[in-house]
Amino acid sequence: MTFQRILPVWALSLLLLGSCTKEAPLEKEELTESREEAAAEKQLAVGKSIYETNCAGCHDSDVAGAPTPGDKSDWKNRIPQGVTILAKKAIEGYDGKKGMMPPKGGNDVLTDEEVTSAVKYMISRTK
Ligand code: HEC
């Protein structure tokens, strides 16, 4: 008769176990998602200030052919390259059809991450 007494306990604990393993990863996912969102927002804010002090001089007024954020027609062939390539070109500089993009916009003290965040900000304003 012990079997009959143990079975419900055993079934209940299985149920409890089941609901635990189902909920735990969900909560974790939600947490990382909001953390990632916050990090992305912070990076955009950093990118904005980097852009305004180091890139806007050329990019806000089309100096030497610098593409203005928001100018969809000038960005439509640039954005498909993806952030990684766009950032690499902004970091290393390049000679384009329209003009010369100096490495890091001419400000060597900027880190690669700072330049990348400025590029992400420019893209976010154009999309
Ligand atoms: C001295 C002027 C100047 C400054 C400062 C400058 N740029 Fe540029 N940038 C250019 C020009 C000109 C082009 C366009 C070249 C072309 O496509 O012919 C360009 C193009 C770009 C592109 C597009 C690349 C592509 O493949 O189409 C990105 C991204 C970019 N710049 C990012 C930046 C960032 C980020 C900064 C600030 C850290 C910055 N630029 C500062 C002149 C400048």
Backbone and ligand atoms as CSV (ligand in chain L), in Angstrom:
chain,resi,resn,atom,element,x,y,z
A,1,MET,N,N,0.819,-1.223,0.000
A,1,MET,CA,C,0.000,0.000,0.000
A,1,MET,C,C,0.850,1.270,0.000
A,2,THR,N,N,2.118,1.136,0.298
A,2,THR,CA,C,2.968,2.340,0.297
A,2,THR,C,C,3.028,2.957,-1.097
A,3,PHE,N,N,2.977,2.140,-2.101
A,3,PHE,CA,C,3.033,2.615,-3.480
A,3,PHE,C,C,1.945,3.655,-3.762
A,4,GLN,N,N,0.720,3.348,-3.270
A,4,GLN,CA,C,-0.406,4.246,-3.519
A,4,GLN,C,C,-0.213,5.587,-2.810
A,5,ARG,N,N,0.510,5.544,-1.687
A,5,ARG,CA,C,0.697,6.792,-0.964
A,5,ARG,C,C,1.833,7.623,-1.611
A,6,ILE,N,N,2.797,6.909,-2.162
A,6,ILE,CA,C,3.939,7.616,-2.734
A,6,ILE,C,C,3.623,8.188,-4.114
A,7,LEU,N,N,2.816,7.466,-4.886
A,7,LEU,CA,C,2.555,7.889,-6.252
A,7,LEU,C,C,2.079,9.350,-6.407
A,8,PRO,N,N,1.064,9.760,-5.604
A,8,PRO,CA,C,0.625,11.164,-5.792
A,8,PRO,C,C,1.732,12.179,-5.508
A,9,VAL,N,N,2.541,11.890,-4.501
A,9,VAL,CA,C,3.648,12.797,-4.163
A,9,VAL,C,C,4.633,12.865,-5.319
A,10,TRP,N,N,4.891,11.677,-5.853
A,10,TRP,CA,C,5.831,11.586,-6.957
A,10,TRP,C,C,5.307,12.344,-8.182
A,11,ALA,N,N,4.005,12.188,-8.441
A,11,ALA,CA,C,3.400,12.858,-9.591
A,11,ALA,C,C,3.403,14.366,-9.388
A,12,LEU,N,N,3.120,14.781,-8.161
A,12,LEU,CA,C,3.087,16.205,-7.857
A,12,LEU,C,C,4.465,16.840,-8.029
A,13,SER,N,N,5.486,16.122,-7.546
A,13,SER,CA,C,6.822,16.705,-7.651
A,13,SER,C,C,7.274,16.793,-9.109
A,14,LEU,N,N,6.828,15.812,-9.903
A,14,LEU,CA,C,7.148,15.872,-11.338
A,14,LEU,C,C,6.504,17.103,-11.968
A,15,LEU,N,N,5.243,17.328,-11.575
A,15,LEU,CA,C,4.503,18.485,-12.087
A,15,LEU,C,C,5.220,19.784,-11.733
A,16,LEU,N,N,5.613,19.861,-10.461
A,16,LEU,CA,C,6.301,21.057,-9.980
A,16,LEU,C,C,7.608,21.261,-10.734
A,17,LEU,N,N,8.354,20.162,-10.866
A,17,LEU,CA,C,9.621,20.215,-11.586
A,17,LEU,C,C,9.400,20.724,-13.008
A,18,GLY,N,N,8.335,20.154,-13.616
A,18,GLY,CA,C,8.026,20.531,-14.996
A,18,GLY,C,C,7.760,22.017,-15.138
A,19,SER,N,N,6.975,22.570,-14.223
A,19,SER,CA,C,6.638,23.980,-14.351
A,19,SER,C,C,7.850,24.866,-14.071
A,20,CYS,N,N,8.755,24.381,-13.213
A,20,CYS,CA,C,9.962,25.161,-12.919
A,20,CYS,C,C,10.836,25.295,-14.152
A,21,THR,N,N,11.120,24.131,-14.771
A,21,THR,CA,C,12.038,24.174,-15.901
A,21,THR,C,C,11.424,24.917,-17.081
A,22,LYS,N,N,10.086,25.029,-17.092
A,22,LYS,CA,C,9.467,25.753,-18.203
A,22,LYS,C,C,9.583,27.256,-18.012
A,23,GLU,N,N,9.426,27.710,-16.775
A,23,GLU,CA,C,9.391,29.147,-16.552
A,23,GLU,C,C,10.762,29.790,-16.433
A,24,ALA,N,N,11.707,29.060,-15.861
A,24,ALA,CA,C,13.006,29.679,-15.596
A,24,ALA,C,C,13.678,30.265,-16.840
A,25,PRO,N,N,13.784,29.496,-17.934
A,25,PRO,CA,C,14.481,30.062,-19.091
A,25,PRO,C,C,13.734,31.247,-19.705
A,26,LEU,N,N,12.397,31.226,-19.602
A,26,LEU,CA,C,11.604,32.326,-20.143
A,26,LEU,C,C,11.976,33.645,-19.479
A,27,GLU,N,N,12.023,33.608,-18.138
A,27,GLU,CA,C,12.365,34.822,-17.396
A,27,GLU,C,C,13.747,35.324,-17.802
A,28,LYS,N,N,14.656,34.381,-17.962
A,28,LYS,CA,C,16.029,34.739,-18.305
A,28,LYS,C,C,16.060,35.415,-19.673
A,29,GLU,N,N,15.284,34.861,-20.605
A,29,GLU,CA,C,15.244,35.423,-21.958
A,29,GLU,C,C,14.765,36.869,-21.929
A,30,GLU,N,N,13.670,37.077,-21.162
A,30,GLU,CA,C,13.122,38.427,-21.077
A,30,GLU,C,C,14.135,39.392,-20.504
A,31,LEU,N,N,14.877,38.920,-19.504
A,31,LEU,CA,C,15.883,39.755,-18.860
A,31,LEU,C,C,16.980,40.160,-19.841
A,32,THR,N,N,17.548,39.152,-20.561
A,32,THR,CA,C,18.624,39.484,-21.497
A,32,THR,C,C,18.112,40.391,-22.596
A,33,GLU,N,N,16.839,40.189,-22.985
A,33,GLU,CA,C,16.291,41.027,-24.046
A,33,GLU,C,C,16.250,42.485,-23.630
A,34,SER,N,N,15.744,42.747,-22.429
A,34,SER,CA,C,15.655,44.137,-22.009
A,34,SER,C,C,17.050,44.707,-21.754
A,35,ARG,N,N,17.967,43.834,-21.303
A,35,ARG,CA,C,19.337,44.302,-21.104
A,35,ARG,C,C,19.983,44.661,-22.442
A,36,GLU,N,N,19.717,43.812,-23.456
A,36,GLU,CA,C,20.261,44.092,-24.785
A,36,GLU,C,C,19.679,45.375,-25.357
A,37,GLU,N,N,18.367,45.570,-25.142
A,37,GLU,CA,C,17.729,46.791,-25.616
A,37,GLU,C,C,18.351,48.012,-24.966
A,38,ALA,N,N,18.562,47.935,-23.652
A,38,ALA,CA,C,19.148,49.057,-22.931
A,38,ALA,C,C,20.563,49.333,-23.439
A,39,ALA,N,N,21.319,48.252,-23.695
A,39,ALA,CA,C,22.688,48.412,-24.193
A,39,ALA,C,C,22.683,49.048,-25.572
A,40,ALA,N,N,21.729,48.629,-26.414
A,40,ALA,CA,C,21.655,49.185,-27.763
A,40,ALA,C,C,21.288,50.669,-27.714
A,41,GLU,N,N,20.377,51.013,-26.795
A,41,GLU,CA,C,19.991,52.417,-26.657
A,41,GLU,C,C,21.157,53.263,-26.187
A,42,LYS,N,N,21.927,52.698,-25.241
A,42,LYS,CA,C,23.072,53.419,-24.710
A,42,LYS,C,C,24.112,53.628,-25.813
A,43,GLN,N,N,24.301,52.577,-26.634
A,43,GLN,CA,C,25.278,52.683,-27.705
A,43,GLN,C,C,24.854,53.749,-28.721
A,44,LEU,N,N,23.557,53.851,-28.979
A,44,LEU,CA,C,23.069,54.882,-29.902
A,44,LEU,C,C,23.305,56.281,-29.344
A,45,ALA,N,N,23.120,56.429,-28.024
A,45,ALA,CA,C,23.349,57.726,-27.389
A,45,ALA,C,C,24.822,58.109,-27.475
A,46,VAL,N,N,25.707,57.124,-27.234
A,46,VAL,CA,C,27.148,57.358,-27.370
A,46,VAL,C,C,27.458,57.706,-28.821
A,47,GLY,N,N,26.886,56.920,-29.745
A,47,GLY,CA,C,27.107,57.147,-31.170
A,47,GLY,C,C,26.693,58.544,-31.605
A,48,LYS,N,N,25.590,59.029,-31.036
A,48,LYS,CA,C,25.097,60.351,-31.387
A,48,LYS,C,C,26.115,61.418,-31.000
A,49,SER,N,N,26.663,61.310,-29.789
A,49,SER,CA,C,27.592,62.357,-29.356
A,49,SER,C,C,28.932,62.245,-30.105
A,50,ILE,N,N,29.362,61.012,-30.388
A,50,ILE,CA,C,30.583,60.834,-31.202
A,50,ILE,C,C,30.349,61.450,-32.581
A,51,TYR,N,N,29.174,61.146,-33.156
A,51,TYR,CA,C,28.849,61.657,-34.480
A,51,TYR,C,C,28.864,63.180,-34.489
A,52,GLU,N,N,28.189,63.773,-33.496
A,52,GLU,CA,C,28.060,65.231,-33.499
A,52,GLU,C,C,29.408,65.926,-33.383
A,53,THR,N,N,30.341,65.355,-32.594
A,53,THR,CA,C,31.621,66.039,-32.427
A,53,THR,C,C,32.654,65.676,-33.498
A,54,ASN,N,N,32.510,64.487,-34.141
A,54,ASN,CA,C,33.582,64.058,-35.043
A,54,ASN,C,C,33.179,63.867,-36.499
A,55,CYS,N,N,31.926,63.699,-36.758
A,55,CYS,CA,C,31.508,63.325,-38.105
A,55,CYS,C,C,30.569,64.348,-38.740
A,56,ALA,N,N,29.775,65.032,-37.908
A,56,ALA,CA,C,28.750,65.938,-38.431
A,56,ALA,C,C,29.355,67.035,-39.289
A,57,GLY,N,N,30.570,67.464,-38.961
A,57,GLY,CA,C,31.250,68.523,-39.703
A,57,GLY,C,C,31.189,68.271,-41.198
A,58,CYS,N,N,31.407,67.037,-41.605
A,58,CYS,CA,C,31.301,66.684,-43.022
A,58,CYS,C,C,29.923,66.104,-43.340
A,59,HIS,N,N,29.467,65.193,-42.483
A,59,HIS,CA,C,28.289,64.404,-42.849
A,59,HIS,C,C,26.960,65.139,-42.709
A,60,ASP,N,N,26.916,66.231,-41.948
A,60,ASP,CA,C,25.651,66.960,-41.849
A,60,ASP,C,C,25.448,67.882,-43.042
A,61,SER,N,N,26.542,68.207,-43.741
A,61,SER,CA,C,26.368,69.192,-44.817
A,61,SER,C,C,26.994,68.733,-46.127
A,62,ASP,N,N,27.128,67.396,-46.274
A,62,ASP,CA,C,27.529,66.857,-47.574
A,62,ASP,C,C,28.916,67.355,-48.010
A,63,VAL,N,N,29.790,67.660,-47.044
A,63,VAL,CA,C,31.125,68.151,-47.381
A,63,VAL,C,C,31.897,67.081,-48.149
A,64,ALA,N,N,32.457,67.436,-49.279
A,64,ALA,CA,C,33.268,66.539,-50.112
A,64,ALA,C,C,32.496,65.284,-50.524
A,65,GLY,N,N,31.159,65.348,-50.452
A,65,GLY,CA,C,30.351,64.199,-50.861
A,65,GLY,C,C,30.024,63.247,-49.725
A,66,ALA,N,N,30.254,63.668,-48.478
A,66,ALA,CA,C,29.925,62.818,-47.329
A,66,ALA,C,C,28.417,62.590,-47.245
A,67,PRO,N,N,27.980,61.327,-47.203
A,67,PRO,CA,C,26.531,61.041,-47.176
A,67,PRO,C,C,25.868,61.536,-45.892
A,68,THR,N,N,24.797,62.326,-46.042
A,68,THR,CA,C,24.073,62.879,-44.902
A,68,THR,C,C,23.120,61.833,-44.325
A,69,PRO,N,N,23.167,61.593,-42.992
A,69,PRO,CA,C,22.203,60.663,-42.403
A,69,PRO,C,C,20.784,61.135,-42.702
A,70,GLY,N,N,19.931,60.229,-43.123
A,70,GLY,CA,C,18.560,60.584,-43.482
A,70,GLY,C,C,18.370,60.713,-44.985
A,71,ASP,N,N,19.488,60.903,-45.714
A,71,ASP,CA,C,19.424,60.997,-47.174
A,71,ASP,C,C,19.359,59.577,-47.751
A,72,LYS,N,N,18.130,59.077,-47.853
A,72,LYS,CA,C,17.945,57.662,-48.207
A,72,LYS,C,C,18.580,57.291,-49.539
A,73,SER,N,N,18.513,58.216,-50.535
A,73,SER,CA,C,19.032,57.837,-51.852
A,73,SER,C,C,20.553,57.708,-51.811
A,74,ASP,N,N,21.213,58.528,-50.982
A,74,ASP,CA,C,22.676,58.415,-50.901
A,74,ASP,C,C,23.108,57.200,-50.081
A,75,TRP,N,N,22.224,56.704,-49.213
A,75,TRP,CA,C,22.589,55.571,-48.345
A,75,TRP,C,C,22.130,54.225,-48.890
A,76,LYS,N,N,21.247,54.255,-49.910
A,76,LYS,CA,C,20.616,52.978,-50.285
A,76,LYS,C,C,21.618,51.954,-50.832
A,77,ASN,N,N,22.717,52.413,-51.406
A,77,ASN,CA,C,23.732,51.458,-51.857
A,77,ASN,C,C,24.830,51.250,-50.820
A,78,ARG,N,N,24.784,52.024,-49.742
A,78,ARG,CA,C,25.828,51.906,-48.711
A,78,ARG,C,C,25.374,50.951,-47.601
A,79,ILE,N,N,24.128,51.150,-47.112
A,79,ILE,CA,C,23.625,50.362,-45.975
A,79,ILE,C,C,23.688,48.843,-46.220
A,80,PRO,N,N,23.364,48.359,-47.455
A,80,PRO,CA,C,23.412,46.897,-47.646
A,80,PRO,C,C,24.787,46.262,-47.395
A,81,GLN,N,N,25.846,47.054,-47.348
A,81,GLN,CA,C,27.164,46.483,-47.030
A,81,GLN,C,C,27.189,45.913,-45.614
A,82,GLY,N,N,26.329,46.461,-44.758
A,82,GLY,CA,C,26.264,46.003,-43.372
A,82,GLY,C,C,27.157,46.839,-42.469
A,83,VAL,N,N,26.824,46.811,-41.173
A,83,VAL,CA,C,27.522,47.649,-40.192
A,83,VAL,C,C,29.017,47.335,-40.158
A,84,THR,N,N,29.376,46.043,-40.215
A,84,THR,CA,C,30.780,45.659,-40.054
A,84,THR,C,C,31.669,46.300,-41.118
A,85,ILE,N,N,31.230,46.223,-42.373
A,85,ILE,CA,C,32.037,46.788,-43.468
A,85,ILE,C,C,32.016,48.312,-43.427
A,86,LEU,N,N,30.820,48.879,-43.182
A,86,LEU,CA,C,30.726,50.342,-43.106
A,86,LEU,C,C,31.646,50.869,-42.005
A,87,ALA,N,N,31.636,50.193,-40.850
A,87,ALA,CA,C,32.465,50.629,-39.733
A,87,ALA,C,C,33.948,50.469,-40.077
A,88,LYS,N,N,34.299,49.387,-40.747
A,88,LYS,CA,C,35.696,49.144,-41.124
A,88,LYS,C,C,36.191,50.276,-42.029
A,89,LYS,N,N,35.336,50.681,-42.979
A,89,LYS,CA,C,35.726,51.755,-43.885
A,89,LYS,C,C,35.828,53.092,-43.151
A,90,ALA,N,N,34.933,53.296,-42.159
A,90,ALA,CA,C,34.991,54.536,-41.387
A,90,ALA,C,C,36.234,54.550,-40.492
A,91,ILE,N,N,36.644,53.366,-40.011
A,91,ILE,CA,C,37.811,53.273,-39.130
A,91,ILE,C,C,39.113,53.429,-39.937
A,92,GLU,N,N,39.168,52.752,-41.069
A,92,GLU,CA,C,40.417,52.764,-41.854
A,92,GLU,C,C,40.454,53.883,-42.884
A,93,GLY,N,N,39.288,54.449,-43.169
A,93,GLY,CA,C,39.203,55.466,-44.214
A,93,GLY,C,C,39.155,54.822,-45.583
A,94,TYR,N,N,38.648,55.546,-46.568
A,94,TYR,CA,C,38.650,55.009,-47.930
A,94,TYR,C,C,38.402,56.118,-48.938
A,95,ASP,N,N,38.810,55.856,-50.156
A,95,ASP,CA,C,38.594,56.768,-51.269
A,95,ASP,C,C,37.374,56.304,-52.030
A,96,GLY,N,N,36.296,57.084,-51.996
A,96,GLY,CA,C,35.084,56.680,-52.694
A,96,GLY,C,C,34.914,57.427,-54.001
A,97,LYS,N,N,33.774,57.183,-54.646
A,97,LYS,CA,C,33.490,57.856,-55.920
A,97,LYS,C,C,33.251,59.346,-55.695
A,98,LYS,N,N,32.685,59.677,-54.518
A,98,LYS,CA,C,32.326,61.063,-54.272
A,98,LYS,C,C,33.434,61.851,-53.579
A,99,GLY,N,N,34.256,61.170,-52.811
A,99,GLY,CA,C,35.288,61.887,-52.075
A,99,GLY,C,C,36.080,60.987,-51.156
A,100,MET,N,N,36.804,61.613,-50.227
A,100,MET,CA,C,37.698,60.878,-49.338
A,100,MET,C,C,37.140,60.867,-47.927
A,101,MET,N,N,36.978,59.660,-47.400
A,101,MET,CA,C,36.565,59.506,-46.000
A,101,MET,C,C,37.843,59.246,-45.205
A,102,PRO,N,N,38.277,60.236,-44.367
A,102,PRO,CA,C,39.528,60.052,-43.618
A,102,PRO,C,C,39.368,59.020,-42.503
A,103,PRO,N,N,40.445,58.265,-42.166
A,103,PRO,CA,C,40.343,57.275,-41.083
A,103,PRO,C,C,39.799,57.930,-39.809
A,104,LYS,N,N,38.757,57.312,-39.234
A,104,LYS,CA,C,38.108,57.798,-38.006
A,104,LYS,C,C,37.690,59.262,-38.113
A,105,GLY,N,N,37.408,59.706,-39.330
A,105,GLY,CA,C,36.998,61.092,-39.529
A,105,GLY,C,C,38.119,62.074,-39.219
A,106,GLY,N,N,39.354,61.562,-39.117
A,106,GLY,CA,C,40.499,62.426,-38.846
A,106,GLY,C,C,40.833,62.522,-37.367
A,107,ASN,N,N,40.076,61.838,-36.523
A,107,ASN,CA,C,40.346,61.893,-35.086
A,107,ASN,C,C,40.866,60.549,-34.574
A,108,ASP,N,N,42.223,60.416,-34.579
A,108,ASP,CA,C,42.890,59.159,-34.220
A,108,ASP,C,C,42.587,58.647,-32.815
A,109,VAL,N,N,42.217,59.545,-31.888
A,109,VAL,CA,C,42.025,59.088,-30.508
A,109,VAL,C,C,40.733,58.290,-30.329
A,110,LEU,N,N,39.839,58.342,-31.301
A,110,LEU,CA,C,38.601,57.562,-31.198
A,110,LEU,C,C,38.922,56.065,-31.241
A,111,THR,N,N,38.222,55.292,-30.408
A,111,THR,CA,C,38.379,53.835,-30.466
A,111,THR,C,C,37.528,53.288,-31.616
A,112,ASP,N,N,37.839,52.067,-32.030
A,112,ASP,CA,C,37.047,51.420,-33.083
A,112,ASP,C,C,35.574,51.331,-32.666
A,113,GLU,N,N,35.341,51.051,-31.362
A,113,GLU,CA,C,33.966,50.922,-30.857
A,113,GLU,C,C,33.226,52.249,-30.970
A,114,GLU,N,N,33.931,53.333,-30.683
A,114,GLU,CA,C,33.291,54.653,-30.760
A,114,GLU,C,C,32.887,54.970,-32.205
A,115,VAL,N,N,33.799,54.692,-33.145
A,115,VAL,CA,C,33.490,54.947,-34.555
A,115,VAL,C,C,32.315,54.059,-34.983
A,116,THR,N,N,32.341,52.788,-34.551
A,116,THR,CA,C,31.256,51.866,-34.901
A,116,THR,C,C,29.920,52.361,-34.355
A,117,SER,N,N,29.919,52.884,-33.128
A,117,SER,CA,C,28.654,53.367,-32.559
A,117,SER,C,C,28.155,54.590,-33.336
A,118,ALA,N,N,29.074,55.414,-33.832
A,118,ALA,CA,C,28.662,56.562,-34.659
A,118,ALA,C,C,28.049,56.078,-35.972
A,119,VAL,N,N,28.643,55.033,-36.549
A,119,VAL,CA,C,28.107,54.475,-37.797
A,119,VAL,C,C,26.695,53.930,-37.558
A,120,LYS,N,N,26.512,53.219,-36.428
A,120,LYS,CA,C,25.186,52.680,-36.111
A,120,LYS,C,C,24.175,53.810,-35.944
A,121,TYR,N,N,24.614,54.885,-35.326
A,121,TYR,CA,C,23.721,56.044,-35.148
A,121,TYR,C,C,23.333,56.620,-36.515
A,122,MET,N,N,24.316,56.746,-37.414
A,122,MET,CA,C,24.022,57.284,-38.752
A,122,MET,C,C,22.995,56.401,-39.469
A,123,ILE,N,N,23.182,55.089,-39.365
A,123,ILE,CA,C,22.253,54.156,-40.016
A,123,ILE,C,C,20.859,54.284,-39.396
A,124,SER,N,N,20.814,54.402,-38.062
A,124,SER,CA,C,19.513,54.483,-37.380
A,124,SER,C,C,18.755,55.740,-37.794
A,125,ARG,N,N,19.471,56.784,-38.159
A,125,ARG,CA,C,18.802,58.019,-38.589
A,125,ARG,C,C,18.340,57.935,-40.030
A,126,THR,N,N,18.890,56.988,-40.762
A,126,THR,CA,C,18.591,56.900,-42.187
A,126,THR,C,C,17.464,55.913,-42.481
A,127,LYS,N,N,17.347,54.898,-41.631
A,127,LYS,CA,C,16.354,53.844,-41.893
A,127,LYS,C,C,14.930,54.336,-41.738
L,1,HEC,C1,C,36.527,65.254,-43.635
L,1,HEC,C2,C,35.172,64.877,-43.876
L,1,HEC,C3,C,34.628,63.644,-43.180
L,1,HEC,C4,C,34.559,63.386,-41.832
L,1,HEC,C5,C,35.025,64.261,-40.666
L,1,HEC,C6,C,33.903,62.099,-41.693
L,1,HEC,N1,N,33.591,61.589,-42.922
L,1,HEC,FE1,FE,32.635,59.813,-43.296
L,1,HEC,N2,N,32.719,60.176,-45.278
L,1,HEC,C7,C,33.267,61.321,-45.873
L,1,HEC,C8,C,33.060,61.242,-47.312
L,1,HEC,C9,C,33.500,62.284,-48.337
L,1,HEC,C10,C,32.392,60.029,-47.575
L,1,HEC,C11,C,31.895,59.492,-48.921
L,1,HEC,C12,C,32.996,58.899,-49.737
L,1,HEC,C13,C,32.438,58.305,-50.989
L,1,HEC,O1,O,31.609,57.374,-50.907
L,1,HEC,O2,O,32.826,58.747,-52.074
L,1,HEC,C14,C,32.190,59.398,-46.267
L,1,HEC,C15,C,31.550,58.177,-46.103
L,1,HEC,C16,C,31.283,57.594,-44.883
L,1,HEC,C17,C,30.552,56.362,-44.710
L,1,HEC,C18,C,29.934,55.509,-45.821
L,1,HEC,C19,C,30.853,54.418,-46.218
L,1,HEC,C20,C,30.380,53.687,-47.451
L,1,HEC,O3,O,30.848,52.571,-47.684
L,1,HEC,O4,O,29.555,54.193,-48.192
L,1,HEC,C21,C,30.492,56.119,-43.374
L,1,HEC,C22,C,29.833,54.946,-42.684
L,1,HEC,C23,C,31.195,57.191,-42.721
L,1,HEC,N3,N,31.661,58.068,-43.675
L,1,HEC,C24,C,31.318,57.300,-41.355
L,1,HEC,C25,C,31.943,58.375,-40.724
L,1,HEC,C26,C,32.052,58.477,-39.298
L,1,HEC,C27,C,31.530,57.463,-38.308
L,1,HEC,C28,C,32.711,59.643,-39.040
L,1,HEC,C29,C,33.092,60.223,-37.707
L,1,HEC,C30,C,33.859,59.368,-36.812
L,1,HEC,C31,C,32.995,60.282,-40.324
L,1,HEC,N4,N,32.503,59.470,-41.313
L,1,HEC,C32,C,33.642,61.494,-40.475
L,1,HEC,C33,C,33.866,62.378,-45.221
L,1,HEC,C34,C,34.005,62.503,-43.855
